[in-house]
């Protein structure tokens, strides 16, 4: 679960307006401009975990909500319930049995999660060359950003991350996380709505 939580922010680098035939720096600049104009976002997602030693896939579904500058709700609704909420400097982790509130300023791991989230939401992660070796190219009509971890703690979790952008929708629609073990997780986003009114109560930490 920790791997998923840290990877969630990478999905928010989400706008690639008219990026065809552009170089990597131009693409990143357009992402920075477009994401800076995004005040809110909500969508549904399907997460599929592929385990190298098993033929079965683990599929879960849920909803995501984001509001500037630092509020995020990532909620699994099936086949289990689990909610992650980031609101300023606090994180809420909640399942069917218990809930925990964490002060990110006092927890190194969650401080790093919060840093990655905010950098990505503000369009900075594609320029985060201290954390990732980043390449961007076109494949099958998509723009694909490949992020290879450079930091030791990130290397222990992932071999590589991929962000897939639907150019026609100007949005990231898929994230693939490749683990060192050979397992990988695919998260696909659907019904993406930007700059719509979101009830602030869904970000409450109680």
DASUL-V343682 format. One record per backbone hydrogen bond with DSSP energy under -1.0 kcal/mol. CO is the residue of the C=O (numbers start at 0). NH is the residue of the N-H. Records with the same first field share a line. If there is no record, write none. Layout:
# DASUL-V343682
CO = NH ; NH
This chain:
# DASUL-V343682
0 = 4
1 = 5
2 = 6
3 = 7
6 = 9
7 = 10
8 = 11
11 = 13
18 = 21
22 = 26
23 = 27
24 = 28
25 = 29
26 = 30
27 = 31
28 = 32
29 = 33
30 = 34
31 = 35
34 = 37
38 = 67
39 = 194
40 = 65
41 = 192
42 = 63
43 = 189
44 = 61
45 = 187
46 = 59
47 = 185
48 = 57
49 = 183
50 = 53
57 = 48
59 = 46
60 = 76 ; 77
61 = 44
62 = 74
63 = 42
64 = 72
65 = 40
66 = 70
69 = 87
70 = 66
71 = 85
72 = 64
73 = 83
74 = 62
75 = 81
77 = 60
81 = 75
82 = 93
83 = 73
84 = 91
85 = 71
86 = 89
88 = 103
89 = 86
90 = 101
91 = 84
92 = 99
93 = 82
97 = 94
99 = 92
101 = 90
102 = 105
106 = 110
107 = 111
108 = 112
109 = 113
110 = 114
111 = 115
112 = 116
113 = 117
114 = 118
115 = 119
116 = 120
117 = 121
118 = 123
119 = 122
123 = 126
124 = 127
126 = 128
127 = 131
130 = 149
132 = 147
134 = 145
136 = 143
138 = 141
141 = 138
142 = 164
143 = 136
144 = 162
145 = 134
146 = 160
147 = 132
150 = 154
151 = 155
153 = 157
159 = 177
160 = 146
161 = 175
162 = 144
163 = 172 ; 173
164 = 142
165 = 169 ; 170
170 = 165
172 = 188
173 = 163
174 = 186
175 = 161
176 = 184
177 = 158 ; 159
178 = 181
182 = 178
183 = 49
184 = 176
185 = 47
186 = 174
187 = 45
189 = 43
192 = 41
198 = 201
199 = 202
200 = 203
